[in-house]
Amino acid sequence: MEPRKSTTSFLYISLLVILFVVGLSFFFQSSHFTTQTVKIEGLKQITPNEIERLTTDVTGQNLFMLDLKQLSQKVQLHPLVEFVEFKRKFPNQLIVQITERTPVALVAVPRGVVEVDHKGIYLRRLEGWPEQSYPVINGLTIPDTAGPGLELDLPGLKAALIVVGQAPEELKPWIGEVYVNTIEQITLYLTDGVEVRLGKANVWEDKLKSLYVLINDDGYKSFKNGVRYIDFTAAKPVIGR
């Protein structure tokens, strides 16, 4: 008798599992969970309709069945999108949280400038000047084949971005131009026209902090109108007039 009871119990449990799975399947595929709205958050530079075009096929799909990995790859094709996260808001809304790439510098090109982020990714080419000013990097040639979303593999650009990245935030508004020569020596041009010779290195924090302290020193301010350059290539800065 025991084997028969065990068999009956097994069949009963199996039937319950099947019914549960079928019921769960019908529940998840219910029209109650059909995606009706897509809410896009985190946009500052990108216009909402640019992301809406990339997520247009989401509406009408079951919220549980969305392939978010594929959708993430599609949205990240936009050159200004660095990261994207999704949140399902039940019963019928998908929230798309965008983290944008942020320009940190401009690379001078014929008839315009190219915005680049801290990784050297080509963001946008502008014929005019952007509303927010950034240091301009000169001495580079961007290939004609380069376009939005491409990481620019230019040694001089990487060197210039290291300088911009290591500069104190208080100093950055003073940096008008970063010039890189063929052997990656760096020269800054401050917004007041003073040339700052940094030379070649990979670590700039100390020199850049010293530069900020110097240009804010009362003694320097008393004669800065006659200053042509500041040379940081020696052990101590040399001021040229």
Buried (B, 14 or more C-beta within 10 A) or exposed (E): EEEEEEEEEEEEEEEEEEEEEEEEEEEEEEEEBBBEEBEBEBBEBBEEEBBBEBBEEBBEBBBEEBEBEEBBEBBBEBBBBBEBEBEBEEEBBBBBEBEBBBBBBBBBBEEBBBBBBBEBBBBBBBEEEEEEEBBBBBBBEBEEEBEBBBEBEBEBBBBBBBBBEBBEEEBBEBBBBBBBEEEBBBBBBBEEEBBBBBBEBEEBEEBBBBBBEBBEEEEBEEEBEEBEBBBBBEEEBEBEE
